[in-house]
Amino acid sequence: MAGDRAIIHLADGDRAVRIGTEESGTHVVAASSVEAAVAHAVELVDRGVDSIDLCGATGYIWTAAVEAAVRDRAHVNTVLFGFESLTSVAHYKEQANAGAALTALFIFVQEGAGPEKEHFVHHEGDSRSVFVAVPHPDRGAAVAADFADRVQLIELYGGFGASDVAAVISAVDGRIPVGVAAHS
């Protein structure tokens, strides 16, 4: 599994999906607690994963715990939101805490992927997380534009640079909070 990466997102259950080729893939894993995230991270790193991205709902407590558990065997990143998204991401969090039905879009880079076939949805109650693989970060803006009327939050994983993130923000006219996985 050389070159494999993982995204750990906050969700109930123990669902895991792998998207990619035999040589390189992205594991998407649900974790409902920091302890579950640490256990998943250690298992994935033991199997060859070399980079772990944590969703924005997990924060630095989870990031520190995962970093300590995997030591220097994998890069650990967490989603951060820019200043332009702070008000809208706070509103999203308030709605989520109130139990509103929300949809989050998680776009990740996976070489050779095509968004038409490389996506899946994780349902949790009335809310859902939509995961879409793109072959290159420059495809993120088009995917974000396609989903702009159906999502309330966007997170980017796997190598989105500043210009790619800016393009996603522009594609949704700044109406949706956009976060990006960054190394802590």
C-alpha positions in Angstrom: 0.0 0.0 0.0 2.9 2.4 -0.6 1.6 5.8 -1.2 -1.7 5.3 0.4 -3.3 8.1 2.3 -6.2 8.3 4.7 -9.0 10.7 5.6 -10.5 10.3 9.1 -13.8 12.1 9.5 -16.0 12.5 12.5 -19.0 10.2 12.2 -20.7 7.4 14.1 -20.0 3.9 13.0 -16.9 2.2 11.7 -17.2 2.5 7.9 -14.1 2.4 5.8 -13.8 2.8 2.0 -10.7 2.8 -0.2 -10.6 4.7 -3.5 -7.7 4.3 -5.9 -5.5 1.8 -7.7 -3.6 -1.1 -6.4 -0.5 1.0 -6.1 -2.0 4.1 -4.5 -5.3 4.9 -2.8 -7.2 6.9 -0.3 -8.8 5.3 2.7 -11.8 7.2 4.1 -12.6 6.1 7.7 -15.3 7.2 10.1 -14.4 7.7 13.7 -16.7 8.7 16.5 -14.1 9.5 19.1 -10.4 10.5 19.4 -9.7 7.0 20.7 -11.3 5.4 17.6 -9.3 7.9 15.3 -6.1 6.9 17.0 -6.8 3.2 16.7 -7.6 3.6 13.0 -4.6 5.8 12.4 -2.2 3.3 14.0 -3.7 0.4 12.0 -3.6 2.3 8.7 0.0 3.4 9.3 1.0 -0.2 10.2 -0.5 -1.2 6.8 1.5 1.4 4.9 -0.5 4.6 4.9 2.0 7.6 4.9 -0.4 10.5 5.3 -3.5 11.1 7.4 -5.9 14.0 7.0 -8.4 14.7 9.8 -11.7 16.5 9.0 -12.3 19.9 10.3 -14.8 18.7 13.0 -12.0 16.9 14.8 -9.6 19.8 15.7 -6.2 19.9 17.3 -7.0 17.6 20.3 -7.5 14.7 17.8 -4.6 15.9 15.7 -2.2 15.8 18.6 -3.4 12.4 19.7 -3.0 10.9 16.2 0.4 12.5 15.8 1.6 11.1 19.1 0.3 7.6 18.2 1.8 7.4 14.7 5.0 9.3 15.7 7.0 10.1 12.6 5.7 7.3 10.5 3.1 9.4 8.7 2.3 13.0 8.1 -0.8 14.2 10.0 -2.8 17.1 8.6 -6.0 18.7 9.9 -8.6 20.9 8.1 -8.3 24.6 8.7 -10.6 27.3 7.5 -9.5 30.7 6.2 -10.6 34.0 7.7 -13.2 34.4 4.8 -14.9 31.2 6.1 -15.0 31.8 9.8 -18.5 33.2 10.1 -20.0 30.6 7.8 -18.2 27.7 9.4 -19.4 28.9 12.8 -22.9 29.0 11.5 -22.5 25.4 10.1 -21.3 24.2 13.5 -24.3 25.8 15.3 -26.7 24.1 12.8 -24.9 20.8 13.3 -25.0 21.1 17.0 -28.7 21.8 16.8 -29.3 18.6 14.8 -30.0 20.2 11.4 -29.9 18.1 8.3 -26.7 19.2 6.6 -24.6 18.1 3.7 -20.8 18.4 3.6 -18.7 17.9 0.5 -15.2 16.4 0.9 -13.1 16.7 -2.2 -9.9 14.7 -2.3 -7.1 14.3 -4.8 -6.6 10.7 -6.0 -4.4 10.1 -9.0 -6.4 8.5 -11.9 -9.8 9.3 -10.3 -12.8 10.6 -12.1 -15.5 12.3 -10.1 -18.2 10.7 -12.2 -17.3 7.3 -10.8 -15.2 8.0 -7.7 -17.6 9.2 -5.1 -19.7 7.9 -2.3 -22.0 9.2 0.4 -21.9 8.6 4.1 -25.3 9.1 5.8 -25.7 9.9 9.4 -29.2 10.5 10.4 -30.6 13.2 8.1 -27.1 14.6 7.4 -24.7 13.3 4.8 -21.1 13.6 3.8 -20.3 13.4 0.1 -16.8 12.3 -0.8 -15.6 13.0 -4.4 -12.2 12.0 -5.7 -10.5 14.2 -8.3 -7.4 13.4 -10.3 -5.8 16.8 -9.8 -6.4 19.8 -7.4 -7.4 22.0 -10.3 -10.6 19.9 -10.7 -11.8 20.9 -7.3 -13.4 24.1 -8.4 -15.6 22.4 -11.0 -16.8 19.8 -8.5 -17.5 22.5 -5.9 -19.5 24.5 -8.4 -21.5 21.4 -9.3 -22.5 20.8 -5.7 -22.8 24.5 -4.6 -26.6 24.5 -4.3 -26.6 21.2 -2.4 -23.9 21.5 0.3 -23.3 23.7 3.4 -19.6 23.0 3.9 -16.6 22.0 1.7 -13.3 20.4 2.8 -10.3 19.8 0.6 -7.8 17.0 1.1 -4.6 15.6 -0.6 -2.6 18.5 -1.9 -4.7 21.5 -2.6 -2.5 24.6 -2.9 -3.6 28.2 -2.3 -4.6 28.9 -5.9 -6.7 25.7 -6.0 -8.4 26.6 -2.7 -9.0 30.2 -3.9 -10.6 28.7 -7.1 -13.0 26.6 -5.0 -13.9 29.6 -2.9 -14.6 31.6 -6.1 -16.6 28.7 -7.6 -19.1 28.9 -4.7 -19.0 32.7 -4.6 -17.7 32.6 -1.0 -21.2 31.4 0.1 -20.0 28.1 1.5 -17.2 27.7 4.1 -14.1 26.0 2.5 -11.4 24.3 4.6 -8.3 22.6 3.5 -6.1 20.0 5.1 -2.8 21.5 6.3 0.1 20.1 8.1 0.0 21.0 11.8 
